[in-house]
């Protein structure tokens, strides 16, 4: 079994929390955009982008969940490639969360959404 440090676990859970918050923000923004402007040729690119944001957030959240579960189920020890994959996901998640936030801010600014 792989025992990760408390700091590593906390960082992963922090990323998962951030991903859930971005997922919530993207779906709320999608709802607001549809309610205020409807599904039109002008809103379609942003609605598509919001869907991609939801998919990316879900993907990274799931990656953490699956990889952590696999690491803690591994006996007698976790495979090195699984640990390396987790580190890679952590690096990517940090960048992805920042990119998602930037996209959300741009969409909200473009359409004057709160």
N, C-alpha and C positions, 0 to 999 in steps of 0.2 A: 504494500500500500504506500502511496506517496503522501507524505505529510508536508503540506505547504506551510510556509510561515504565516503567522497571523496577519502580517503586513500584506502579503501577497493575496490572501483571502479577502482582506478588507478592500484592497484595490479592485479586485475582481467584482466584489459586491457593489462597490461604488460605481464601476462602469456599468454594471447591470441596472442600477438605479438610474443613472444618467440616460441610458438607452430607453428605459421605460418612460422617463419624463419626456424625452424627445418624441417617442411614439405617441404619447398623450397630446403633446403640443401639435404634432403633425395632424393627428386626427381631428383635433379641435379646430385647427386652422382650415382644414379641408371642409369641415362643417360650416364654419363662418363664411368661407369663400362661396360655397354653394348657396347658403342662405341669402347672402347679400347680393350676389351677382349671377348666380345660376351657372349651369354648365353651358358655356358658350365657346366660340372659337377663340376668344380672348383669354378665357380662364383655363381652357384645356391644358396648355403647357404646364401651368402651375399645379393643376390637379394631378397631372401625371407625375410631376416632380414630387409632390406630397406622397403619392403612392410608392414611389421609389424610396423615399425616406423611410416610410413605414416598413417596407421590405428589408432595407439595410439594417434598421434598428432591430427588427425581429431576428434577422440572420445572426447578428453579433450576439444578441442576448442568448439565442439558442446555442451558438458555438460555445459560449462560456459554460452554460448549463451541462451540455453533453460532455465536454472535455473534462470538467471538474468531476462529474460523476464517474467517468472512465478512469480518471487518475485515482480516485479514492476506492474504486472497486478492484484495481490492479493488485495482484498478489504474485509473488511476494513483494515486488517493487514495480513502480511504474516504468514504462518504457521511456527512454531518453527522448525519443521523437515526440511523444505526447507532451512532455514538459516543454520542449522547444516550441511546439505548436501553440501551447498556452501563452508563452512569452510573445510569440508572433501576434496572436490575437489581441493581447493587451496593448502592444505597440500600435496595431492597426485601429483598435477601438478608440484610442485617444485621438487619433487623427480624424477618424470617422465622426466622432461626436462633435468635434469642432466644425467639420464640414457641414454636418446636418444643421447645427446651430446657425451657421452663416446662411445656408439656404433658407431656413425658416425665417430669419430676420429679413432677408431680401424679399421673399414673397409677401410677408406682412407689410413691409414698407411700400412695395409696389401697389398694393391694394388697400392701403390705409386700414389695416386690421390691427386690433389691439394685441 
